[in-house]
Amino acid sequence: LKLGTIGGLKVADYFTMHNTVAESGSDEDLGSGGVVVLPDLQDSTGAMHHLAVGAGKDSNIYVVNRDNMGKFNAGSDSAVYQEIGGAISGGVWAMPAWFNNTVYYAAVGDALKAFPIANALLATKADSSSSATFGYPGATPSVSASGSGNGIVWAVENSTPAVLHAYDATNLAHEL
């Protein structure tokens, strides 16, 4: 949902999947996940893109164009900038994290995964993942770093007792 402020607070644009009614009926909607606004990204032709990324309970990642989010089309999701089906193996009850052109997700029952961005496109498969998996509700990854170096991705495992994991942002297989 994109809000505008001219003439009061109003919906300026939005995106929802073509099968939103069916997904809501089977409790696989986007309502559980959050969205991260990505920095401006340049594609291979030099065009600049204003994107946001989010996911919900349907195991898909959606990248939308913030300038034209696509609204609702009953026939298809063709207006969405990028849809990556089955990229994560569980639902998302959190927000992803972004660092150095990489988006991090920790879905329910899934490992923490890193999806790099190249030419204004999110990779369709993770390029690294943790060995640990995260039970319900997954994890909300966060990143600490010294500028653009020495990145650490943090994720809390909701267990008894809870566990705080720290991973090398460039290789999630390396737990610190």
C-alpha positions in Angstrom: 0.0 0.0 0.0 1.3 3.4 -0.9 -0.2 6.4 0.8 -0.3 9.9 -0.5 -0.7 13.1 1.6 -2.1 15.6 -0.9 -5.6 16.6 0.2 -5.3 14.4 3.3 -4.1 10.8 3.8 -5.3 8.7 0.8 -4.4 5.4 -0.9 -2.1 6.4 -3.8 -1.3 2.9 -5.1 -1.3 -0.7 -4.1 -0.6 -4.3 -5.1 -2.4 -7.5 -4.3 -2.1 -10.9 -6.1 -4.6 -12.0 -8.7 -5.7 -14.9 -6.4 -6.0 -12.8 -3.3 -9.5 -14.1 -2.5 -8.5 -17.7 -2.7 -5.3 -17.1 -0.7 -7.2 -15.2 2.0 -9.7 -18.0 2.1 -7.0 -20.6 2.7 -5.0 -18.3 5.1 -2.1 -17.9 2.7 -2.4 -14.1 2.2 0.2 -11.4 2.4 -1.2 -9.9 5.6 1.5 -11.5 7.8 4.6 -10.1 6.2 6.1 -6.7 6.0 7.7 -4.8 3.1 11.1 -3.2 2.8 11.6 -0.2 0.5 14.8 -0.9 -1.4 17.3 1.9 -2.4 17.1 3.0 -6.0 18.5 0.2 -8.2 19.9 0.4 -11.7 19.4 -2.3 -14.3 21.8 -3.4 -17.1 20.4 -0.6 -19.5 21.1 2.1 -16.9 17.4 2.6 -16.1 16.7 3.4 -12.4 14.1 1.4 -10.5 12.2 2.3 -7.3 11.3 -1.0 -5.8 10.0 -2.6 -2.6 10.1 -6.3 -1.6 7.7 -8.3 0.6 6.3 -11.8 1.3 3.5 -13.4 3.2 2.2 -16.9 3.9 2.2 -18.2 0.3 6.0 -18.9 0.1 6.4 -16.3 -2.7 8.5 -13.2 -2.7 7.0 -10.1 -4.5 9.0 -7.2 -5.8 6.9 -4.2 -6.7 7.6 -1.0 -8.6 6.9 1.8 -6.1 6.0 4.1 -9.0 3.4 1.7 -10.4 2.6 -1.1 -7.9 0.2 -2.9 -10.2 -3.0 -2.8 -8.1 -5.3 -5.8 -8.6 -5.7 -7.8 -11.9 -8.0 -10.8 -11.6 -6.3 -12.6 -14.5 -2.7 -12.5 -13.5 0.1 -10.8 -11.6 1.6 -9.5 -14.8 1.8 -5.9 -13.5 4.0 -6.9 -10.5 7.7 -6.1 -11.2 8.9 -9.6 -10.1 7.3 -12.6 -8.5 9.5 -15.4 -7.2 7.3 -18.5 -6.5 8.4 -20.9 -3.8 11.5 -18.9 -3.0 11.0 -19.6 0.7 9.6 -22.8 2.1 7.3 -21.4 4.6 5.2 -18.3 5.5 6.7 -15.0 6.6 5.5 -13.2 9.7 8.2 -10.6 9.6 10.1 -8.2 7.4 13.2 -9.0 5.4 16.4 -7.2 5.9 18.5 -5.5 3.2 22.3 -5.0 3.2 24.8 -4.5 0.3 22.3 -5.4 -2.4 21.1 -8.6 -0.7 17.7 -9.3 0.8 17.5 -11.7 3.8 14.5 -13.8 4.8 13.9 -16.3 7.6 10.5 -17.9 6.9 8.7 -20.4 9.2 10.4 -23.8 9.0 13.1 -22.5 6.7 16.7 -21.4 7.0 17.8 -17.8 6.9 18.4 -17.1 3.2 20.2 -14.4 1.3 18.9 -13.3 -2.1 21.3 -11.0 -4.0 20.2 -8.2 -6.2 21.8 -7.7 -9.6 20.6 -5.4 -12.5 17.6 -4.4 -10.4 16.4 -8.1 -10.1 16.2 -10.2 -7.0 17.9 -13.6 -7.5 15.3 -16.4 -7.9 17.3 -18.7 -5.5 19.2 -17.9 -2.4 23.0 -17.8 -2.8 23.6 -18.8 0.8 21.6 -20.0 3.8 22.0 -20.9 7.4 22.1 -24.5 8.7 19.6 -23.5 11.4 15.9 -23.4 10.6 13.4 -21.1 12.3 10.1 -22.4 13.7 7.0 -20.3 14.0 6.9 -17.3 13.5 10.2 -17.4 11.6 12.6 -14.6 12.3 13.0 -10.9 11.6 16.6 -10.6 10.4 18.5 -7.4 11.1 22.0 -6.3 10.0 24.8 -4.6 11.8 27.9 -3.5 9.9 30.8 -1.0 9.7 29.6 0.9 6.7 29.4 -1.5 3.8 31.8 -4.0 5.4 31.9 -6.6 8.2 28.1 -7.2 8.0 26.5 -9.5 10.6 22.9 -10.8 10.1 21.1 -11.4 13.4 18.1 -13.6 13.8 16.3 -14.8 16.9 15.2 -18.5 17.0 11.9 -18.7 18.9 12.7 -21.7 21.0 13.0 -22.5 24.7 15.3 -21.0 25.5 15.4 -18.5 22.7 18.7 -18.4 20.7 20.2 -15.3 19.1 22.1 -16.3 15.9 24.8 -14.2 14.2 25.8 -14.9 10.7 28.4 -13.6 8.3 26.3 -11.4 5.9 28.4 -12.6 2.9 28.0 -16.3 3.7 25.1 -17.4 6.0 26.6 -20.9 6.3 29.2 -19.2 8.5 27.6 -18.7 11.9 29.7 -16.4 14.1 
